[in-house]
Amino acid sequence: MEIDITEEDIREAVREMKAYLDITEDDLKRIYILALRHAKERLSRKISVKEVMTERVVTVKRDADIKEIARLLSENRISGLPVIDDEGKVIGIVSEADILASLGIKREHKIRDILRYLSGETVISGKKGEIAGDIMTTPAITTGPDIDIRDVAAILDKKRVKRLPVVDRDGRLIGIISRADIVRAIG
């Protein structure tokens, strides 16, 4: 919504301030217009992934066992992490949901199903496995460092994921961008 400020609006604003200003109404209107233009430019500026991504990324290899993955997620207070090969290339993602699925709880299950499982009831099984390579989501959805965070936000929303590994041209992990990183960048 575009709002035009009139001279009367400026006069009313000055009166409301109850202070003497040594500028003309035209000067004040010009300052406002310039400030508005600067604000629009700032808000429309492209923010690249590399400006806001987390560079220190907790990762595991394909042969990491579930207990190690669960420990890393818990200790680092994260909900998922990339699985990398020996060259540092992202080959998958392991999330809390993948671990729960390996315990027999499908992603579509509700919290009551998780509680039933924990209390010993049988729940429909999901992915089975004891290592990252068995339970990871693959292929991993990744992004590059020069992508605009608005485009990444759209991918996160569309794919219903919380994070994307950031990879270089060779597919090697260089960072990770999460929903929280994007929120901090625009805040």
N, C-alpha and C positions, 0 to 999 in steps of 0.2 A: 504494500500500500504506500503510495507516494503522497506525502503531505507537503503542501506549499505553505510557507510561513508568510503572513502578511505583516505590513508595518504595524497594524493595530495589535497583532499578536506580540510583536517585539515591545511596543509601548506598555502593554499589560504586564509582560514579564519583568520589565524594568521597574514598573510601579510596585510589583509584588516583592521585589528585592529590597525595597525601601532603603536604597543606597544611591549615592551620587556616582555616576559613571561618566568618565570624561571621553566618551566616544559617541559618534552619531548613530542614529538608528540604522543608517545604511552600512556603516562599519560593522555593527553588530550582526546585521543580516548576512553580510559577506563572510564574517568569521564563522557563522553557523553553516553556511553553504559549504565553505571549505572543510570544516570539521566533518560534516556529513559525507562529503566526497572521500575524505581520508578514511573514515570509518567503513564505508562501502568497499573501498580498495582493500583494506585490511581484512575484512570478512570474506572477500572473494578471492584472496590470495591462495594459490595452491600450496598445500602443505604436503610435502612428500613423506613417504613411509620412513625414509632414513632419518628424518628430523625428529621423529617421535618413537621409533622402535626401541625395544630393549635389546641391547647388544649382548649382554651376558645371558645366555640361554642354557637352561638345564636340559640335557639330552640323555638318551640312552641308545645303546646299540641293539641290533636285532635279537641278540641272545640274552638280554637282561630279563631276569625273572620278575614275576608279578610282585613279589614281596619288595624287591628293590625299587620297582616303579612306584608302588604305593608309598613307600618310605620317602622317596624323592618328592612326590606330589605333596605329601603331608608336610615335610620339613620346609619346603619352599613355598608353601601356601599357594599352590597353583593347581589348576584343574586338568592340565594336559601338557604333554611335552613331545617334541619331535623325536623320531627314531632316525638315526643317521647311520650311514655305512662307513667303512674305513676311510673313505675320501672326504667325509664330511657332507655328503649329499643326503638330502632328506628323502627317506624312503617310506615314511608313514608318520602317523600321529597316534599316541596312546593317551587316552583321556580317562577320567574317572568312569565315564559311561562304558568304556571298553573293559575296564576292570570288573565293573558290575556285571557286564554281559558275560565275562569269562566265568563268573560265579553262578551263572544261570539266570540272570535277570535281564530280560530284553529291554531295549531302549524305550519301547512303548509302554512299559509297565509304569504303574503309578507308585507313589511312596508306600501305599498299603502293601503292594507286592514285595517291595524291598523289606518291609517289616515282617511279612509272612516268611520270607526266605530266612531272615535273621533268627526267627523263632523256630526254625527247623522244618517248616512246611515246604513241600515240593512246589517249585515254580517252573514254568516252561523255560527250557534251557536256551541260551544264546550261543555266542562264540565260545569255543572251549580252547584252552591252551594255558601253558605255564610261562611262556616267554613273550616278549614284545612282538616278535615276528608273527606269532600266532594270533594275537588279539588286536594288533594295531589296525587303524583305519588307513587304507591305502587305495589308490595313490593319495598322497597328501595334497591338499589344495595349498598352493604357495603364492607368494607375490614377490615383486621386485622392489628394490629400494627407491626407485624414482616414481612410483605410482602415487597418485593423489590419495590422501586418506579417506576422502569421500567415496572414492571408488572401492576402497577396501571395506569401508563400512557397509556399502551395498552388498558386497560379496558375503560378508559375515552374516548379514541379515538374510540374504537369499539362501545361503547354504546352512543356516542355523548352526554356525560354529562360533566359538569364542575367541579364536586366535588364528593367525596365519603365520607360518614360518616365512621369513624373508630370505630369499636366495639370490646369489649372484648369477651371472650369465651361464656359469657352468653347473648351476643347481646346488652349489655348496651353501650351507647355512651361514648367514651373516647376522641374523637377528630374528626377533619375533615381534609381531604387533598384535595387540589384544584390543578388545573393546575399551578397556580402561585406559590404554595409551591414547586412543582416539578422543575419548571424553576429556582427558587431561589437556590434550592439544587444543581443543576448541574452547576450553573453559577459561 
